[in-house]
């Protein structure tokens, strides 16, 4: 049985069409989490639905204005978190709310502080109930944020498995809502998950489609966690996923080589402050030989950034293939005679040998 599990439950599973909480299902999920906690498995519960609940309380359908969505989140967040924490309490387990933003995870110091907070909650026997803090997020509410958030939390806490629960039993070759004969994909390799595009942009009440879940699975796989995409309505789905029992679901297995925490932070948590475009020789050196990025290989610089910032690295066709921490300001890139990005500070996003390991970085 696994040691640590992150469970993310989507809006369509936690709320009704009318925007109220599905209390019976929430109670069942809470009971399963409590059972695992008593058996020694640490669980994190990532929940969507705050916006849907808040909009229903205001009598609104899904608007497009970001400020209205953020206001709805502020209203719905209280209702959602209270419902989940009360459900856990009914089974003798304490729940504590954690609201995160991409900005918080983008800063390395904040990232480590968040990890410390999670570990303190685990020691106290408290189940973290996590959501994105949409009410104060600097960016507009984006599709799939909570799927990506769940994967980043799995990385943050060192989870063995990520379980994404939705209203479908997994990933299908075609959209099962319009193709009833669509085949369930029982297993996706991490390589396939990194390029597959499935599903739409979510429901009117939710913000994530199946594509965002597959992308989240790829993040989890790189962080050393298996990922299961399954139906929230299936009886004992959380317990069975934790104990490795047979389950109708889509599995994305962890990669053979676990990426260092710092490299995953660069790839998925940090917000890029600019972009550099490199020539073909530099791209091959980075991807195939695990080299550092030298100034001579850079053909274009976009944005203004300072040394220590994370930037995107693209090839001549504009395809993003890496991210890294620069050692010089944007204005000094062309004049630099040394490494612009050291290989230890580079995260390769495409398949290839990638940067070689030189030291442990957490």
BAGUTI-296200 format. One record per residue: residue number from 1; x, y, z of N, C-alpha, C in turn; chain. Coordinates in steps of 0.2 Angstrom, whole numbers, always signed. Layout:
NODE     n   neast   nnorth     nup   caeast   canorth    caup   ceast   cnorth     cup   chain
NODE   NUM       X        Y       Z        X         Y       Z       X        Y       Z       A
...
% end
This chain:
NODE     n   neast   nnorth     nup   caeast   canorth    caup   ceast   cnorth     cup   chain
NODE     1      +4       -6      +0       +0        +0      +0      +4       +6      +0       A
NODE     2      +2      +11      -3       +6       +18      -4      +6      +21      +3       A
NODE     3     +11      +26      +3      +12       +30     +10      +8      +37      +9       A
NODE     4      +8      +40      +4       +5       +46      +3      +1      +47      -3       A
NODE     5      -5      +50      -3      -10       +50      -9     -13      +57      -9       A
NODE     6     -13      +60     -15      -16       +66     -17     -22      +64     -21       A
NODE     7     -28      +66     -18      -35       +65     -22     -37      +72     -24       A
NODE     8     -39      +73     -30      -42       +78     -33     -49      +77     -36       A
NODE     9     -54      +80     -33      -61       +79     -35     -64      +85     -39       A
NODE    10     -66      +84     -45      -69       +89     -49     -75      +92     -48       A
NODE    11     -77      +98     -51      -83      +102     -49     -89      +97     -51       A
NODE    12     -89      +94     -56      -95       +90     -58     -97      +84     -54       A
NODE    13     -91      +82     -50      -92       +77     -45     -95      +79     -38       A
NODE    14     -92      +85     -36      -94       +88     -30    -100      +92     -29       A
NODE    15    -102      +95     -35     -108       +99     -35    -113      +97     -40       A
NODE    16    -120      +99     -39     -125       +97     -43    -126     +102     -49       A
NODE    17    -130     +101     -54     -131      +106     -59    -134     +113     -56       A
NODE    18    -137     +112     -50     -140      +118     -47    -134     +122     -43       A
NODE    19    -128     +119     -42     -123      +122     -39    -123     +121     -31       A
NODE    20    -127     +116     -29     -126      +114     -22    -122     +108     -21       A
NODE    21    -119     +107     -15     -115      +101     -14    -118      +94     -14       A
NODE    22    -115      +90     -17     -117       +83     -17    -115      +80     -10       A
NODE    23    -119      +81      -5     -117       +79      +2    -116      +71      +2       A
NODE    24    -120      +67      -1     -119       +60      +0    -113      +57      -3       A
NODE    25    -111      +60      -9     -105       +58     -12     -99      +61      -8       A
NODE    26     -99      +67      -6      -94       +70      -1     -93      +66      +5       A
NODE    27     -99      +63      +8      -98       +59     +14     -95      +53     +12       A
NODE    28     -96      +50      +7      -93       +43      +5     -85      +44      +4       A
NODE    29     -83      +50      +0      -76       +51      -1     -73      +52      +6       A
NODE    30     -76      +56     +10      -73       +58     +17     -72      +51     +21       A
NODE    31     -77      +47     +21      -76       +40     +24     -70      +36     +22       A
NODE    32     -69      +36     +15      -64       +33     +12     -57      +36     +15       A
NODE    33     -57      +42     +14      -51       +46     +17     -49      +44     +24       A
NODE    34     -54      +44     +28      -54       +43     +35     -51      +36     +36       A
NODE    35     -54      +31     +32      -51       +24     +33     -44      +24     +31       A
NODE    36     -42      +27     +26      -35       +27     +24     -30      +30     +30       A
NODE    37     -33      +36     +32      -29       +39     +37     -28      +35     +43       A
NODE    38     -33      +31     +45      -32       +27     +51     -28      +21     +50       A
NODE    39     -27      +19     +43      -22       +14     +41     -15      +16     +40       A
NODE    40     -14      +23     +41       -7       +25     +40      -5      +29     +34       A
NODE    41     -10      +29     +29       -9       +33     +23     -11      +40     +24       A
NODE    42      -6      +45     +22       -7       +52     +22     -11      +54     +16       A
NODE    43     -16      +58     +17      -20       +60     +11     -21      +67     +11       A
NODE    44     -20      +70      +5      -22       +77      +3     -28      +77      -1       A
NODE    45     -33      +81      +0      -39       +82      -3     -39      +89      -7       A
NODE    46     -38      +88     -14      -39       +94     -18     -46      +95     -21       A
NODE    47     -49     +100     -20      -57      +100     -22     -58     +106     -26       A
NODE    48     -62     +105     -32      -64      +110     -36     -72     +112     -34       A
NODE    49     -74     +117     -37      -81      +119     -36     -83     +125     -33       A
NODE    50     -78     +129     -30      -80      +135     -27     -84     +140     -31       A
NODE    51     -81     +141     -37      -84      +146     -42     -92     +143     -43       A
NODE    52     -93     +137     -45      -99      +135     -46    -104     +136     -40       A
NODE    53    -102     +134     -34     -106      +135     -28    -107     +143     -27       A
NODE    54    -102     +147     -28     -103      +154     -27    -108     +157     -32       A
NODE    55    -107     +155     -39     -112      +158     -44    -119     +156     -43       A
NODE    56    -120     +150     -40     -127      +147     -39    -130     +152     -33       A
NODE    57    -126     +153     -28     -128      +157     -22    -130     +164     -25       A
NODE    58    -127     +167     -30     -128      +173     -33    -134     +173     -38       A
NODE    59    -136     +167     -40     -141      +166     -45    -138     +168     -52       A
NODE    60    -132     +166     -53     -129      +168     -60    -127     +161     -63       A
NODE    61    -127     +162     -70     -124      +156     -74    -117     +158     -75       A
NODE    62    -113     +154     -79     -106      +155     -80    -105     +161     -83       A
NODE    63    -102     +167     -80     -100      +173     -84     -93     +172     -86       A
NODE    64     -91     +177     -90      -84      +177     -93     -80     +182     -89       A
NODE    65     -83     +187     -85      -79      +192     -82     -74     +189     -76       A
NODE    66     -68     +190     -77      -64      +187     -71     -65     +190     -64       A
NODE    67     -67     +196     -64      -68      +199     -57     -75     +195     -54       A
NODE    68     -80     +194     -58      -86      +191     -56     -84     +183     -54       A
NODE    69     -80     +180     -58      -78      +173     -56     -74     +173     -50       A
NODE    70     -70     +178     -49      -66      +178     -42     -70     +180     -36       A
NODE    71     -75     +184     -37      -80      +186     -32     -84     +180     -30       A
NODE    72     -86     +176     -35      -90      +170     -34     -86     +165     -30       A
NODE    73     -79     +164     -32      -75      +160     -28     -74     +161     -21       A
NODE    74     -74     +168     -19      -74      +170     -12     -80     +168      -9       A
NODE    75     -86     +168     -12      -92      +166      -8     -92     +158      -8       A
NODE    76     -91     +155     -13      -91      +148     -14     -86     +144     -10       A
NODE    77     -80     +147      -9      -75      +144      -6     -76     +142      +2       A
NODE    78     -80     +146      +5      -82      +145     +12     -86     +139     +12       A
NODE    79     -91     +139      +8      -96      +134      +8     -93     +127      +6       A
NODE    80     -89     +127      +1      -86      +121      -1     -81     +118      +4       A
NODE    81     -76     +122      +7      -72      +120     +12     -75     +117     +18       A
NODE    82     -80     +121     +20      -84      +119     +26     -87     +112     +25       A
NODE    83     -90     +111     +19      -94      +105     +18     -89      +99     +18       A
NODE    84     -83     +100     +15      -78       +94     +15     -75      +93     +22       A
NODE    85     -74      +99     +26      -71       +98     +33     -76      +95     +37       A
NODE    86     -82      +97     +37      -87       +94     +41     -88      +86     +40       A
NODE    87     -88      +85     +33      -88       +78     +31     -83      +73     +34       A
NODE    88     -77      +76     +34      -71       +73     +37     -72      +72     +45       A
NODE    89     -74      +77     +48      -76       +77     +55     -81      +72     +57       A
NODE    90     -86      +71     +53      -91       +66     +55     -88      +59     +55       A
NODE    91     -82      +58     +52      -78       +52     +53     -72      +52     +57       A
NODE    92     -72      +57     +61      -66       +58     +66     -60      +60     +64       A
NODE    93     -60      +64     +58      -54       +66     +55     -54      +74     +55       A
NODE    94     -49      +77     +57      -48       +84     +56     -46      +86     +49       A
NODE    95     -49      +92     +46      -47       +94     +40     -45     +102     +41       A
NODE    96     -40     +104     +37      -38      +110     +37     -37     +113     +30       A
NODE    97     -40     +119     +29      -40      +122     +23     -33     +125     +21       A
NODE    98     -31     +124     +15      -25      +128     +12     -27     +130      +5       A
NODE    99     -26     +137      +4      -27      +140      -2     -21     +142      -5       A
NODE   100     -19     +140     -12      -13      +141     -15     -14     +145     -21       A
NODE   101      -9     +149     -24       -9      +152     -30      -3     +150     -34       A
NODE   102      -3     +150     -40       +3      +149     -44      +8     +154     -42       A
NODE   103      +7     +160     -40      +12      +165     -38     +16     +162     -32       A
NODE   104     +12     +159     -27      +15      +157     -21     +20     +151     -23       A
NODE   105     +18     +147     -28      +22      +141     -29     +28     +143     -34       A
NODE   106     +27     +149     -37      +32      +151     -42     +39     +153     -38       A
NODE   107     +38     +156     -32      +44      +158     -28     +46     +152     -24       A
NODE   108     +53     +151     -25      +56      +145     -21     +55     +145     -14       A
NODE   109     +56     +151     -11      +55      +152      -4     +48     +150      -1       A
NODE   110     +43     +153      -5      +36      +151      -3     +34     +144      -4       A
NODE   111     +37     +141     -10      +36      +134     -11     +39     +130      -5       A
NODE   112     +45     +131      -2      +47      +127      +3     +43     +129      +9       A
NODE   113     +41     +135     +10      +36      +136     +16     +30     +132     +16       A
NODE   114     +27     +132     +10      +21      +128      +9     +22     +120     +10       A
NODE   115     +28     +118      +8      +30      +111     +10     +30     +110     +18       A
NODE   116     +33     +115     +21      +34      +114     +28     +27     +114     +32       A
NODE   117     +22     +118     +29      +15      +119     +32     +12     +112     +31       A
NODE   118     +12     +109     +25       +9      +102     +24     +12      +97     +29       A
NODE   119     +19      +97     +29      +22       +92     +34     +19      +93     +41       A
NODE   120     +18      +99     +43      +16      +101     +50      +9      +98     +51       A
NODE   121      +5      +99     +46       -2       +96     +46      -2      +89     +46       A
NODE   122      +2      +86     +42       +3       +78     +42      +4      +76     +49       A
NODE   123      +9      +79     +53      +11       +77     +59      +6      +78     +64       A
NODE   124      +1      +82     +63       -4       +84     +68     -10      +79     +66       A
NODE   125     -10      +75     +61      -15       +71     +59     -21      +74     +55       A
NODE   126     -19      +80     +52      -25       +84     +49     -24      +83     +41       A
NODE   127     -30      +82     +38      -30       +81     +31     -31      +88     +28       A
NODE   128     -26      +90     +24      -26       +96     +20     -31      +96     +15       A
NODE   129     -36     +101     +15      -41      +102     +10     -39     +108      +6       A
NODE   130     -37     +107      +0      -33      +112      -5     -38     +114     -10       A
NODE   131     -37     +121     -12      -40      +123     -18     -36     +129     -20       A
NODE   132     -36     +131     -26      -33      +137     -29     -36     +143     -26       A
NODE   133     -33     +148     -24      -35      +154     -21     -37     +159     -27       A
NODE   134     -43     +157     -30      -45      +161     -36     -47     +168     -34       A
NODE   135     -49     +169     -28      -52      +176     -26     -46     +181     -27       A
NODE   136     -40     +179     -26      -34      +184     -26     -29     +182     -31       A
NODE   137     -30     +177     -35      -25      +176     -40     -24     +181     -45       A
NODE   138     -18     +182     -47      -16      +188     -51     -18     +187     -58       A
NODE   139     -19     +181     -60      -21      +179     -67     -28     +177     -67       A
NODE   140     -31     +177     -73      -38      +175     -74     -39     +168     -72       A
NODE   141     -45     +166     -70      -46      +159     -68     -46     +155     -75       A
NODE   142     -41     +150     -75      -39      +147     -81     -42     +140     -81       A
NODE   143     -43     +137     -86      -46      +130     -87     -40     +125     -85       A
NODE   144     -42     +121     -80      -38      +115     -78     -33     +117     -73       A
NODE   145     -34     +123     -70      -29      +125     -65     -29     +120     -59       A
NODE   146     -35     +117     -57      -34      +113     -51     -32     +106     -52       A
NODE   147     -32     +104     -59      -28       +98     -60     -21      +99     -60       A
NODE   148     -19     +104     -63      -12      +106     -62      -9     +107     -55       A
NODE   149     -14     +110     -51      -12      +112     -44     -12     +105     -41       A
NODE   150     -16     +100     -42      -16       +94     -38      -9      +90     -40       A
NODE   151      -7      +91     -46       -1       +87     -48      +5      +91     -45       A
NODE   152      +5      +97     -44      +10      +101     -41     +11     +100     -33       A
NODE   153      +5      +99     -31       +4       +97     -23      +7      +90     -22       A
NODE   154      +6      +85     -27       +8       +79     -27     +16      +79     -27       A
NODE   155     +19      +83     -31      +26       +84     -31     +28      +87     -25       A
NODE   156     +25      +92     -22      +27       +96     -16     +27      +92     -10       A
NODE   157     +22      +87      -9      +22       +83      -3     +25      +76      -4       A
NODE   158     +28      +75     -10      +31       +68     -11     +26      +63     -11       A
NODE   159     +21      +64     -14      +15       +58     -15     +18      +53     -19       A
NODE   160     +15      +47     -17      +17       +41     -21     +12      +40     -27       A
NODE   161      +6      +43     -26       +1       +42     -31      -4      +49     -31       A
NODE   162      -6      +50     -37      -11       +56     -38     -17      +52     -41       A
NODE   163     -23      +54     -38      -29       +51     -40     -34      +57     -42       A
NODE   164     -35      +57     -49      -40       +63     -52     -47      +60     -53       A
NODE   165     -51      +62     -49      -58       +59     -49     -63      +64     -53       A
NODE   166     -66      +61     -58      -70       +65     -62     -77      +62     -63       A
NODE   167     -81      +64     -68      -88       +61     -69     -87      +56     -75       A
NODE   168     -81      +54     -77      -80       +49     -82     -75      +43     -78       A
NODE   169     -75      +37     -81      -71       +32     -78     -64      +32     -80       A
NODE   170     -62      +37     -84      -55       +38     -86     -55      +41     -93       A
NODE   171     -49      +41     -96      -48       +44    -103     -50      +39    -108       A
NODE   172     -54      +42    -113      -56       +38    -119     -53      +40    -125       A
NODE   173     -53      +36    -130      -50       +37    -136     -54      +43    -140       A
NODE   174     -60      +43    -138      -65       +48    -141     -69      +51    -135       A
NODE   175     -72      +57    -136      -76       +59    -131     -83      +55    -130       A
NODE   176     -83      +51    -124      -89       +46    -123     -96      +50    -123       A
NODE   177     -96      +56    -122     -102       +60    -122    -105      +60    -129       A
NODE   178    -101      +60    -134     -104       +60    -141    -102      +54    -145       A
NODE   179     -98      +50    -142      -96       +43    -145     -97      +38    -139       A
NODE   180    -103      +35    -139     -104       +30    -133    -100      +24    -134       A
NODE   181     -98      +22    -140      -94       +16    -141     -86      +17    -140       A
NODE   182     -84      +23    -138      -77       +25    -137     -74      +20    -132       A
NODE   183     -68      +18    -133      -64       +14    -129     -60      +17    -124       A
NODE   184     -61      +14    -118      -57       +17    -112     -49      +16    -113       A
NODE   185     -45      +21    -112      -38       +20    -112     -36      +17    -105       A
NODE   186     -34      +11    -105      -32        +9     -98     -25      +11     -95       A
NODE   187     -21      +12    -100      -14       +15     -98     -11      +19    -103       A
NODE   188      -9      +25    -101       -5       +29    -105      +2      +30    -103       A
NODE   189      +7      +29    -107      +14       +30    -105     +15      +37    -104       A
NODE   190     +20      +39    -100      +21       +46     -98     +23      +50    -105       A
NODE   191     +26      +46    -110      +28       +50    -116     +22      +51    -120       A
NODE   192     +17      +47    -120      +10       +48    -124      +6      +53    -120       A
NODE   193      +7      +53    -113       +3       +58    -110      +5      +65    -111       A
NODE   194     +12      +66    -113      +15       +72    -114     +12      +76    -120       A
NODE   195     +10      +72    -125       +8       +74    -131      +0      +74    -133       A
NODE   196      -3      +69    -129      -10       +68    -131     -15      +74    -129       A
NODE   197     -20      +75    -133      -25       +80    -132     -31      +77    -133       A
NODE   198     -35      +77    -127      -41       +73    -127     -46      +78    -123       A
NODE   199     -53      +77    -125      -58       +80    -121     -58      +88    -123       A
NODE   200     -63      +91    -120      -64       +98    -121     -62     +102    -115       A
NODE   201     -65     +108    -115      -63      +113    -110     -67     +113    -104       A
NODE   202     -70     +107    -102      -73      +106     -96     -81     +108     -97       A
NODE   203     -84     +107     -91      -91      +109     -91     -93     +116     -90       A
NODE   204     -99     +118     -90     -101      +125     -89     -99     +127     -81       A
NODE   205     -99     +122     -77      -98      +123     -70     -91     +122     -68       A
NODE   206     -87     +118     -72      -80      +117     -70     -76     +121     -75       A
NODE   207     -69     +120     -73      -64      +124     -77     -59     +119     -81       A
NODE   208     -59     +113     -79      -54      +108     -82     -58     +103     -86       A
NODE   209     -55     +101     -92      -57       +96     -96     -52      +90     -96       A
NODE   210     -53      +84    -100      -49       +79     -99     -42      +80    -101       A
NODE   211     -41      +85    -105      -34       +86    -107     -30      +89    -101       A
NODE   212     -33      +93     -97      -29       +96     -91     -27      +90     -87       A
NODE   213     -32      +85     -86      -30       +79     -82     -24      +75     -85       A
NODE   214     -24      +74     -91      -19       +71     -94     -12      +74     -93       A
NODE   215     -12      +81     -94       -6       +85     -93      -4      +85     -85       A
NODE   216      -9      +85     -81       -7       +84     -74      -4      +77     -72       A
NODE   217      -7      +72     -76       -4       +65     -75      +4      +65     -77       A
NODE   218      +5      +69     -83      +12       +69     -85     +17      +73     -80       A
NODE   219     +14      +78     -76      +18       +81     -71     +19      +76     -65       A
NODE   220     +14      +73     -63      +15       +68     -58     +20      +63     -60       A
NODE   221     +19      +60     -66      +24       +55     -68     +31      +57     -68       A
NODE   222     +32      +63     -69      +39       +66     -69     +41      +67     -62       A
NODE   223     +37      +68     -57      +38       +69     -50     +39      +62     -46       A
NODE   224     +38      +57     -50      +39       +50     -47     +32      +47     -44       A
NODE   225     +27      +50     -46      +20       +47     -43     +16      +44     -49       A
NODE   226     +13      +38     -48       +8       +36     -53      +2      +40     -52       A
NODE   227      -2      +40     -58       -8       +44     -58     -13      +40     -61       A
NODE   228     -19      +40     -57      -25       +37     -59     -30      +42     -61       A
NODE   229     -34      +41     -66      -40       +45     -68     -46      +41     -68       A
NODE   230     -50      +42     -63      -56       +37     -62     -62      +41     -61       A
NODE   231     -68      +37     -60      -74       +40     -58     -75      +41     -51       A
NODE   232     -77      +47     -49      -78       +49     -42     -84      +45     -39       A
NODE   233     -89      +42     -43      -95       +39     -41     -94      +32     -40       A
NODE   234     -88      +29     -42      -87       +22     -41     -86      +20     -33       A
NODE   235     -89      +15     -31      -89       +14     -24     -81      +12     -22       A
NODE   236     -79      +15     -16      -72       +13     -13     -67      +15     -18       A
NODE   237     -68      +20     -22      -63       +21     -27     -56      +24     -24       A
NODE   238     -57      +28     -19      -50       +30     -16     -47      +25     -12       A
NODE   239     -50      +21      -8      -47       +15      -5     -44      +10     -10       A
NODE   240     -47       +9     -15      -45        +4     -20     -39       +6     -23       A
NODE   241     -39      +13     -25      -33       +16     -28     -27      +16     -24       A
NODE   242     -28      +17     -17      -22       +17     -13     -20      +10     -11       A
NODE   243     -24       +5     -12      -22        -2     -10     -20       -6     -16       A
NODE   244     -20       -3     -22      -18        -6     -28     -23      -11     -30       A
NODE   245     -29      -11     -29      -34       -16     -31     -36      -14     -38       A
NODE   246     -39      -19     -41      -41       -18     -48     -46      -12     -49       A
NODE   247     -46       -8     -54      -50        -2     -54     -51       +0     -61       A
NODE   248     -57       +1     -63      -58        +4     -70     -56      +11     -70       A
NODE   249     -50      +12     -74      -47       +19     -74     -42      +19     -79       A
NODE   250     -39      +25     -80      -33       +26     -84     -27      +27     -80       A
NODE   251     -22      +23     -81      -16       +24     -77     -10      +27     -81       A
NODE   252      -7      +32     -78       -1       +34     -81      +5      +33     -75       A
NODE   253      +9      +28     -77      +14       +26     -72     +20      +32     -72       A
NODE   254     +23      +31     -66      +28       +36     -65     +34      +34     -69       A
NODE   255     +38      +39     -71      +44       +38     -75     +49      +35     -71       A
NODE   256     +53      +31     -75      +59       +27     -72     +63      +31     -68       A
NODE   257     +65      +37     -70      +69       +42     -67     +65      +48     -64       A
NODE   258     +65      +48     -57      +62       +54     -54     +66      +60     -55       A
NODE   259     +62      +65     -57      +66       +72     -58     +67      +75     -51       A
NODE   260     +73      +78     -50      +74       +82     -44     +69      +87     -43       A
NODE   261     +67      +88     -37      +62       +93     -35     +63     +100     -38       A
NODE   262     +70     +102     -38      +71      +109     -41     +69     +109     -48       A
NODE   263     +71     +104     -52      +70      +104     -59     +62     +104     -60       A
NODE   264     +58     +100     -56      +51      +100     -57     +48     +107     -55       A
NODE   265     +51     +110     -50      +49      +117     -48     +50     +122     -54       A
NODE   266     +56     +121     -58      +57      +125     -63     +52     +124     -69       A
NODE   267     +51     +118     -70      +47      +116     -76     +39     +117     -75       A
NODE   268     +37     +117     -69      +29      +117     -68     +27     +122     -63       A
NODE   269     +31     +124     -58      +28      +129     -53     +30     +136     -54       A
NODE   270     +36     +137     -57      +39      +144     -58     +35     +147     -64       A
NODE   271     +34     +154     -63      +31      +158     -69     +37     +161     -73       A
NODE   272     +37     +159     -79      +43      +162     -84     +42     +169     -84       A
NODE   273     +48     +172     -84      +49      +180     -85     +51     +182     -92       A
NODE   274     +52     +177     -96      +55      +179    -103     +56     +173    -107       A
NODE   275     +59     +173    -113      +60      +168    -117     +66     +169    -121       A
NODE   276     +70     +164    -122      +76      +164    -126     +75     +159    -132       A
NODE   277     +77     +160    -138      +76      +156    -144     +83     +154    -145       A
NODE   278     +84     +147    -146      +91      +145    -148     +92     +141    -154       A
NODE   279     +98     +141    -157      +99      +137    -163     +98     +130    -163       A
NODE   280     +99     +126    -168      +98      +119    -168    +103     +116    -165       A
NODE   281    +109     +118    -165     +115      +115    -162    +114     +116    -154       A
NODE   282    +112     +121    -152     +111      +122    -145    +105     +118    -142       A
NODE   283    +100     +117    -146      +94      +113    -144     +97     +106    -143       A
NODE   284    +101     +103    -148     +103       +96    -148    +108      +95    -142       A
NODE   285    +112     +100    -140     +116      +100    -135    +113      +99    -128       A
NODE   286    +107     +103    -128     +103      +103    -121     +99      +97    -121       A
NODE   287     +96      +95    -126      +91       +89    -125     +95      +82    -126       A
NODE   288    +100      +82    -130     +103       +75    -131    +109      +74    -127       A
NODE   289    +113      +79    -125     +119       +79    -121    +119      +81    -114       A
NODE   290    +113      +84    -112     +113       +87    -105    +118      +93    -104       A
NODE   291    +119      +97    -109     +124      +102    -109    +121     +108    -105       A
NODE   292    +125     +113    -104     +122      +120    -101    +121     +124    -108       A
NODE   293    +117     +129    -107     +116      +134    -112    +121     +140    -112       A
NODE   294    +124     +140    -118     +129      +146    -118    +126     +151    -123       A
NODE   295    +129     +157    -122     +126      +163    -125    +127     +162    -133       A
NODE   296    +132     +159    -135     +133      +158    -142    +127     +155    -146       A
NODE   297    +124     +151    -142     +118      +147    -145    +112     +151    -145       A
NODE   298    +111     +156    -142     +105      +160    -142    +104     +165    -148       A
NODE   299     +99     +165    -151      +98      +169    -157     +92     +174    -156       A
NODE   300     +89     +174    -150      +84      +179    -149     +82     +179    -142       A
NODE   301     +81     +185    -139      +79      +186    -132     +72     +190    -132       A
NODE   302     +67     +187    -128      +61      +191    -127     +60     +192    -120       A
NODE   303     +57     +198    -118      +55      +200    -111     +61     +203    -108       A
NODE   304     +60     +206    -102      +65      +209     -98     +65     +205     -91       A
NODE   305     +71     +202     -90      +71      +198     -84     +78     +199     -80       A
NODE   306     +78     +197     -74      +84      +198     -70     +88     +191     -69       A
NODE   307     +94     +191     -67      +97      +185     -65     +94     +181     -60       A
NODE   308     +93     +175     -60      +89      +171     -56     +82     +170     -58       A
NODE   309     +80     +173     -63      +73      +172     -66     +72     +165     -70       A
NODE   310     +66     +162     -70      +65      +157     -74     +63     +159     -81       A
NODE   311     +66     +157     -86      +64      +158     -93     +62     +152     -97       A
NODE   312     +58     +153    -102      +57      +148    -107     +62     +147    -112       A
NODE   313     +64     +141    -115      +69      +140    -120     +65     +137    -126       A
NODE   314     +65     +140    -132      +62      +138    -137     +67     +137    -143       A
NODE   315     +65     +132    -148      +69      +132    -154     +67     +137    -159       A
NODE   316     +70     +137    -165      +69      +142    -170     +62     +142    -173       A
NODE   317     +58     +136    -172      +51      +136    -175     +47     +138    -169       A
NODE   318     +49     +140    -164      +45      +143    -158     +42     +138    -153       A
NODE   319     +44     +132    -154      +42      +126    -150     +46     +126    -143       A
NODE   320     +42     +127    -138      +45      +127    -131     +47     +120    -129       A
NODE   321     +54     +119    -127      +56      +113    -126     +60     +112    -119       A
NODE   322     +61     +118    -116      +64      +118    -109     +63     +125    -106       A
NODE   323     +64     +124     -99      +64      +130     -95     +70     +130     -91       A
NODE   324     +72     +136     -89      +78      +136     -85     +79     +143     -81       A
NODE   325     +84     +143     -76      +85      +148     -72     +91     +152     -75       A
NODE   326     +91     +158     -77      +96      +162     -80    +101     +164     -75       A
NODE   327    +107     +165     -77     +112      +168     -73    +114     +175     -74       A
NODE   328    +111     +178     -79     +112      +185     -81    +106     +188     -82       A
NODE   329    +106     +195     -82     +100      +199     -84     +99     +198     -92       A
NODE   330     +93     +200     -94      +91      +199    -101     +96     +204    -105       A
NODE   331     +97     +210    -103     +101      +214    -107    +109     +212    -107       A
NODE   332    +111     +207    -103     +118      +205    -103    +118     +198    -107       A
NODE   333    +113     +195    -109     +113      +189    -112    +118     +188    -118       A
NODE   334    +118     +193    -122     +122      +193    -128    +129     +194    -127       A
NODE   335    +131     +198    -121     +138      +199    -120    +141     +194    -115       A
NODE   336    +137     +190    -113     +139      +184    -108    +144     +180    -112       A
NODE   337    +150     +178    -109     +155      +174    -111    +154     +167    -108       A
NODE   338    +150     +166    -103     +149      +160     -99    +143     +157    -100       A
NODE   339    +141     +153     -96     +134      +149     -96    +128     +154     -95       A
NODE   340    +123     +154     -99     +117      +158     -97    +113     +154     -93       A
NODE   341    +112     +148     -94     +108      +143     -90    +113     +137     -88       A
NODE   342    +114     +136     -82     +118      +130     -81    +114     +123     -81       A
NODE   343    +117     +118     -83     +113      +112     -84    +109     +110     -77       A
NODE   344    +112     +111     -72     +108      +109     -65    +102     +114     -64       A
NODE   345    +102     +119     -68      +96      +124     -67     +91     +123     -74       A
NODE   346     +92     +118     -77      +88      +117     -84     +83     +111     -83       A
NODE   347     +77     +112     -85      +72      +107     -85     +70     +106     -92       A
NODE   348     +71     +100     -95      +69       +98    -102     +62      +96    -102       A
NODE   349     +58      +98    -106      +51       +96    -107     +49      +91    -112       A
NODE   350     +54      +89    -116      +53       +84    -121     +57      +78    -120       A
NODE   351     +56      +73    -124      +59       +67    -122     +67      +67    -125       A
NODE   352     +71      +64    -121      +78       +64    -123     +82      +63    -116       A
NODE   353     +88      +61    -117      +92       +60    -111     +92      +65    -105       A
NODE   354     +91      +72    -108      +91       +77    -103     +97      +79     -99       A
NODE   355     +96      +83     -94     +102       +85     -90    +104      +80     -86       A
NODE   356    +111      +79     -85     +114       +73     -81    +114      +76     -74       A
NODE   357    +113      +71     -70     +113       +72     -62    +120      +74     -60       A
NODE   358    +121      +79     -56     +127       +80     -53    +127      +81     -46       A
NODE   359    +122      +82     -43     +121       +83     -36    +114      +83     -34       A
NODE   360    +112      +81     -28     +105       +81     -25    +103      +88     -24       A
NODE   361     +97      +89     -26      +94       +96     -25     +87      +96     -22       A
NODE   362     +86      +90     -18      +79       +90     -15     +74      +87     -19       A
% end
